[in-house]
Amino acid sequence: MIRKVELDGKVISSTLVRSLVSEGRMEEAHRALGAPYSVLGRVLHGQALGRRIAIPTVNQIPEPEKLLPPFGVYFSRVHIGSGAQEKIYDGMTNIGVKPTVESDGRVTVETHLYDFSGDLYGQTIVTDLLTFRRPEQRFSGVEELKTAMEGDLQAGRAYFDAHKAH
């Protein structure tokens, strides 16, 4: 007989994991899965707004059936390449429909990579969602959005500094 594995008194199951992800409880989902919940996808061209406001992002379009956490900002870790060639970068990811800028309503996963410069278009990357920062929101304009993103970036640096051993 195989014993059921429990986490904090709850049996670990796909239902539990889906519930944790759906609620944005990424640390608990990580503990239940034994690894961070992630989004795999090819880097596509976006509107280049991030580049224009000096916070460039890589853009992924998740598969329609992909379970995503609530729309918002997450601190993340991005894996580029594999095996001995793999590079890992800390990042800040927005999942949602970009309500401040004109959007077609398509859900995107956009990640700013700390300390990265280069071109990843067409490459497949894995974005680990580590922790929820804040819900996606509509700002009055691009300047207010940029100010919020700069605050998110600083908070992300502090998060990663505090979690260096992980």
N, C-alpha and C positions, 0 to 999 in steps of 0.2 A: 504494500500500500504506500502511496506517495502522500506525504503530509503536506497540507496547504501551508504556504508561507504567509506570514502576517507582518504587517507594518503598523505599529501603533494600535494593535488590537483589531485591525481590519485585514481580511483576507485580500491578498494582492491578486487582482484580476484585471482583465481588459476593461471591465466596467469601471473599476476604481480608477485606473489610469486615465480613461477618457474623461471621467468626472474631474479629476485633478487638473488635467490640461484645459478642459472647458472653463474651469474657474480661474485659470491663470496661476495655479499653485505649482510653479515650475520646480521649486526645490523638492517638494513632496513627490512630484511625478518622477524626478530624478532618482530619489531614494527607492521608489517602487519599481522603476525600470532597471536600476543599477547603472544607468547612464543618462545623460541629459536628453530631454526630448528635442528632436531636431527636425529641420526642414532641409531636404535635399533638392537642389534644382540648379538649372543652368543660369548664368548671369546674362541678363538681357539689357538692352538699352532702355533707359527711362527718359524722363523729360530734362535731365541734366540740371534740375534746380539745385540739388545738393552741391554740385560743382560750382554753380554760380554764386552760392552763398558761403563758399569755402568749407562746406561739410559734405564732401562727395560720398556717395553711397553706391553699393552694388545692389542690383535689383533682381529678385527672383519672383516668378509667378508660380505659386503653389498649385499642385493638381487640385481640381475641384473637390475631389473626395478626401483631401488631406484635412485631418482634424487640426484646427488652429486654436490657440488660446484667444482670449478676448483681445479685440483690437487695442493696441497701445504700444508703449515703448518698453523694450526688454534689454537687459544687458546680456550679451551673447558671446560666443566663441565660434570663430569660423575656421573651418578646415579646408585648405586649398591643396589639391594634389593628394597623393597617397603614398604609403610605404615610406621609404627613405627620403622621398622628395616632398613629403607632406610639410606644409607650413601652417602654423596656427596663429591666429590673430584675435585679440580681444576686440569686441565690437559693441555697438549700440544699434538695436534693430527696432524698426517700426513695422508693425503688422496692421494693415488696414487699407482704407480707401483714400487717404490723403484729402481730408475734407477742406483744408485751407487752400489748396491749389486746385485748379480745374482738373477734374478727374473723370474717367469714364465709368467709375464705380467698380472697377476691377480690383480685387484684393491683391495687394503686393506685400512682399517681405523685402524691406529695404534696410541695408545694414551699412553703417559707417564703420570702417575698420581703423582702429587706432594704429598709428605708426606704420601705415601702409601707403605706398604709392605704386601705381602700375595699372595695367589693363587686364581685367579678368573676363572681358566679354567673351561669351561662348563657352567658358569653362564651367564645369559642374562643381559646386561647393556645397558643404554641409554647414548649416548654421545651427549650433546648439543654443537653445533658449534657456538661460540660466536663472534669471530672476525678473520679476515684473517691476517696472519703474513707475509708470503712470498710464492712465487710459489715453487713447487717441482723442484729440479734441480739435475743434475748429478754432483757429486764431483769427484776429482781425485782419491780418495780412502777413506777408512774407517776413517783415522785420520782427514782428512778435513771435512768429514761428522760429526764426533764427535765434532769438533771445532764449526761448524755451529749450531749443536744442543745445545751445551752449551750456545751459544749466544741467541738462541731461548728460552732456559729455563730461562735465566736471564731476558729477555724481558717479558716473561710470568709472572714471579714473579712481575715485575713492573706493568704489566697490572692488575693483580689481586689485588695488593696493592692499586692501584688507583680506583678499582671498588669494594671495600669491601662491600659497602652498598647494592650492587645488588645481 
